[in-house]
């Protein structure tokens, strides 16, 4: 399936660079456009260097597209990155010529520069790939090669976006110190939280009217992710509040906050500086046994306490749950249902997800537990009432938008 021999007469020079556009993946591309000036966007494979970023639930469609492009003899060198390729590089290399593992801002330009150099010199396009950290590729007769992991980037050294392509909220942090068994974030971005500086965030904030942020835990800004640093959050929010004609939303989608970080002091900061009247909270389960098993590092009571603080301060908690954890019993699911029902009755909202075993996580090879029919039925009634959104049991994959 993977030719990838890089024969020079297959290509023109210099090789044009194309991002394969998917609406769902624009956040990734927004971070890479500034380091690849001149790259364009296509909705199907084209001659040159083709760049893909995709999630696990997109992989079948992507792999099928690559196989068809190979069969049609499109002269392209296919490079993959993003969540699924980073977690499953060897699977991805059955179809792609190279994989960028983890962050791409430094690795991808180096890889493309090497490919262009090899094309100019008329040698195998993969020549010298061993010298580039943070990639995987096939060498010779199918030998799989993984180069050393690249050191995590400094966010201040990487442009947040190109002013011509502002496709995502402002990224303020990367990484997570927690070890949730279902989550890829620490595997891709590391267990140490890194933050963009206040001055850099303020600089990029000038391009927005409504300010929203990307972080694994917005309330952990400025700290190590283990304990809150409200003084750092205050410094950030107070600095942003000085910008004219901006509406500030903090701790809302696509960010969320951990329940044990929801304190009176943090809620006061929202009231003082922000426009949001809701807060996104990651609970994942209402069962302490499940929370312990999956490594969440907080209790069910932490979720109840965080929600109560929101309710008493006129903030709507929007709480995420995952069903289908492999250890989950009917009793565990009942406890989750009780928490969801309590939240909905109090005026909160719920986002439900069915467990997707993701590559490079502890749950990569598990079979998700089935949701008990009576519990599924009750969740369905809550969804009909408009307070619960999402999917709480196994659903067939949907075709990706393009």
KATAPE-V681931 format. One record per backbone hydrogen bond with DSSP energy under -0.5 kcal/mol. CO is the residue of the C=O (numbers start at 0). NH is the residue of the N-H. If there is no record, write none. Layout:
co & nh
CO & NH
CO & NH
This chain:
co & nh
0 & 2
5 & 124
6 & 9
7 & 10
15 & 48
16 & 39
17 & 50
18 & 20
18 & 41
21 & 24
22 & 25
24 & 27
24 & 28
25 & 29
26 & 30
27 & 30
27 & 31
28 & 31
28 & 32
29 & 33
31 & 34
31 & 35
32 & 35
35 & 38
39 & 18
41 & 20
47 & 49
47 & 76
48 & 17
48 & 50
49 & 78
50 & 19
51 & 80
53 & 83
53 & 84
54 & 57
54 & 58
55 & 58
57 & 61
58 & 62
59 & 63
60 & 64
61 & 65
62 & 66
63 & 67
64 & 68
65 & 69
66 & 70
67 & 71
68 & 73
69 & 72
73 & 75
74 & 47
75 & 77
76 & 49
76 & 78
77 & 96
77 & 97
78 & 51
79 & 99
80 & 53
81 & 85
82 & 86
83 & 87
87 & 91
88 & 92
90 & 93
91 & 94
91 & 95
96 & 137
97 & 79
98 & 100
98 & 135
99 & 101
103 & 107
103 & 108
105 & 109
106 & 110
107 & 111
108 & 112
109 & 113
110 & 114
111 & 115
112 & 116
113 & 117
114 & 118
115 & 119
116 & 120
117 & 121
117 & 122
118 & 121
123 & 126
125 & 128
127 & 130
128 & 131
130 & 132
131 & 134
133 & 100
134 & 146
135 & 98
136 & 144
138 & 142
139 & 141
142 & 138
144 & 136
147 & 133
152 & 154
153 & 156
154 & 157
156 & 158
161 & 164
164 & 161
164 & 166
168 & 170
169 & 171
169 & 213
171 & 195
173 & 193
179 & 182
180 & 362
183 & 186
183 & 187
184 & 188
185 & 189
189 & 175
190 & 192
193 & 173
196 & 200
197 & 201
198 & 202
199 & 203
200 & 204
201 & 205
202 & 205
203 & 206
204 & 207
208 & 210
208 & 246
209 & 211
210 & 248
211 & 169
212 & 214
213 & 171
213 & 172
214 & 255
216 & 219
217 & 220
218 & 228
219 & 222
228 & 231
228 & 232
229 & 233
230 & 234
231 & 235
232 & 236
233 & 237
234 & 238
235 & 239
236 & 240
237 & 241
238 & 241
239 & 242
242 & 245
245 & 247
246 & 210
246 & 248
247 & 274
247 & 275
250 & 279
251 & 254
255 & 217
256 & 281
257 & 260
258 & 261
260 & 262
262 & 266
263 & 267
264 & 268
265 & 269
266 & 270
267 & 271
268 & 272
269 & 273
276 & 315
278 & 280
278 & 317
279 & 256
280 & 282
280 & 319
281 & 258
282 & 284
283 & 321
285 & 287
286 & 290
287 & 291
288 & 292
289 & 293
290 & 294
290 & 295
291 & 294
293 & 180
294 & 178
298 & 302
299 & 303
300 & 304
301 & 305
302 & 306
303 & 307
304 & 308
305 & 309
306 & 310
307 & 311
308 & 312
309 & 312
309 & 314
310 & 313
314 & 316
315 & 278
316 & 318
316 & 348
317 & 280
318 & 350
319 & 282
319 & 283
320 & 352
322 & 354
323 & 368
324 & 327
328 & 332
329 & 333
330 & 334
331 & 335
332 & 336
333 & 337
334 & 338
335 & 339
336 & 340
337 & 341
338 & 342
339 & 343
340 & 344
341 & 345
342 & 346
342 & 347
343 & 346
348 & 318
349 & 351
349 & 388
350 & 320
351 & 390
352 & 322
354 & 356
355 & 357
357 & 360
360 & 363
362 & 365
365 & 367
371 & 375
372 & 376
373 & 377
374 & 378
375 & 379
376 & 380
377 & 381
378 & 382
379 & 383
380 & 384
381 & 386
381 & 387
382 & 385
386 & 349
388 & 351
